Amino acid sequence: MSTPTYALPEADTSALIDVFTGDQRAWLSGFIAGLAAAQADTADATNAATLHATVLYGTQTGNSEDLAERLVALLRENGLGADLAALDDADPDRLAAATHLLVVTSTYGEGEMPDNAELFWEALSSDTAPRLEHLEFSVLALGDSGYEDFCRAGQILDTRLEQLGASRLAPRVDCDVDFEEPATAWLTDVVARLRTQSTHLDPGDAAAVPVPSAPAAPSKPRSRWNKKNPFPSRLVENRLLSAPGSAKEIRHFEFDLGDSGIEYAAGDALNVVPRNDPALVDAVLAALGAAPDADADGAPLSSRLTTDWEITTPSKDLLKTLAERSPRSDLAAVLARGERDTLDAWLWGRDVLDLLYECEGARLDPAELAELLRPLQPRAYSISSSPLTSPDRIHLTVAAVRYGQGSWREHRGVCSTFLADRATDQDPIGIHLQPNAAFRVPADPDRPVVMVGPGTGIAPFRAFLHERAASAATGRNWLLFGDQHRATDYIYADELAEFTASGVLHRLDLAFSRDQAEKVYVQTRMLEAASELYGWLEDGGYFYVCGDAARMAKDVDRTLREVIASQRGRGADDADEYVATLKREKRYVRDVY
């Protein structure tokens, strides 16, 4: 897919005009004004060309970008003009020339903007943002209601556009993890409204506008394998990477792509459809006092609990219902305090079974569970292979989540332990690709690459190294990797040694935090190599980060700014602007979770 461009009806010609003499500038300005007037006359003569929508997206995993592409295809199919760009590729000042703006954005982490929307939001929320009384807009927000700040990025964009004087073309729509149906309804609604305007119909005649009931085909082919129709793959390799004695259990998995036709790229993620642990399902049934074959929304309850419903992360509706039916429970007391941090701390490590035990006596009818439990979602993992070296298999690098060993019960990660303990090569497992066009090796093979990926964050960078080796890329490669102990946690050590010996990996910095009295992290190594790191960036290098968003990625970001400030000697504001430039140039890219 080509890099999207951002265009609005009026172009900024000031930089071009500045190179001419005064007389030449006067003539050229008149010429351009004449062209603009001619274009306006032509536009007025052709109703279908008078309406042009700017479509912007903010995405962390690719879902918003996919929906935005579908929207643009649908607009064009209906005879409307449309441009597509990431939010950070759009200058809010240029919105002064736009008439219609459609935004599709996800929310990242705890209510934050996606990485490719941060710069746009900073500009839009500033005191110098332009007034937008002429602009009509609508926002589609994607989120996860399991988080407190559900769809916050879309909500604050929606509010800010209104504050700047823009008017809503259509109400904002907030989508949960099952976003397809409400998102499709929003796409169809906004296109119908724009068609109504473009054909000068009375708003009451909108029903007469022929709009497809589903989005048109996007400009690029879409795989037939998706969330609703995953490919039944087979797990053909499952091997332990971490050594005995490690505090972690990190495994290497390989999925056979068979005749799926799935074509992936280094940097993409793979969605894996999990199944809940049968032992946990049995325990939940016992706590509910329900029979496995009890009817639950048209299917046996045991089946629903195994494949359809989330029973590790409690939903807000379940919390509320249990507290109401068990008013003397600790859960009810915590909820009554209304303190988010206190609730988060209390819930940490607790699953649905824990809550059923905590609120013993709060009976739930099996028929209620469909409304109280969230749908079981696929789990996304960064792909750790390159199609240039592994076209028929997708590799994953996954830490099996287990905690509470030695206590009254062990808790287990839904998908990670499903793959580690129960999946076999005889048992089909649903998978579908999650493309991430923003997280790719540089198109220019000569560009240097710096990769920061501790723990399982190494996954996409293993893919990058295989990609760069197979494509004979000449750019230098630098990996910063770390974990707790070298003896037990140095995964893919043999491969990294081979990459180093062959000249593919030009620099490898390791940070094993627990091997010495003072803890050492990847950001420690960044500071130690500050001069070299800045030099790679000045040479046009790309800076990639993969791993934990809550702590590691924030620490690395802070350290990157410290490195730049120390090397440039111009203060924190200058370092922030340098980082912003890296982001605008798509040279600072993150895959964090």
PyMOL commands that set and color helices and strands:
alter all, ss='L'
color gray80, all
select helices_A, chain A and resi 14-17+22-45+47-50+63-77+87-89+92-97+115-124+152-163+180-198+203-208+278-288+301-308+316-325+330-337+340-347+352-358+366-372+414-422+455-470+486-489+493-501+522-528+530-538+552-568+571-584
alter helices_A, ss='H'
color red, helices_A
select strands_A, chain A and resi 52-58+81-86+100-106+136-142+167-168+173-175+231-240+250-256+269-272+295-296+299-300+379-382+393-399+402-403+411-412+429-434+449-452+477-483+507-512+542-547+588-592
alter strands_A, ss='S'
color yellow, strands_A
deselect
rebuild
show_as cartoon
